[in-house]
Amino acid sequence: MSTNTNAEVIEKERSMARTTAIGLGVWLAVTVAAVVLLLLFGDVISSLFV
């Protein structure tokens, strides 16, 4: 493998890692938002169904 090919592989790995990190960050933000909303409005939401 040439140095150029190694650089391309490393760049592709970094791009995939960046995409994965962004996806995990979004998932974590959505999860935290859901937990906070349930903590704040859980009683109101449950009273709608009871």
Stockholm file with secondary structure:
# STOCKHOLM 1.0

chainA/1-50         MSTNTNAEVIEKERSMARTTAIGLGVWLAVTVAAVVLLLLFGDVISSLFV
#=GR chainA/1-50 SS CCHHHHHHHHHHHHHHHHHHHHHHHHHHHHHHHHHHHHHHHHHHHHHHHC
#=GC SS_cons        CCHHHHHHHHHHHHHHHHHHHHHHHHHHHHHHHHHHHHHHHHHHHHHHHC
//
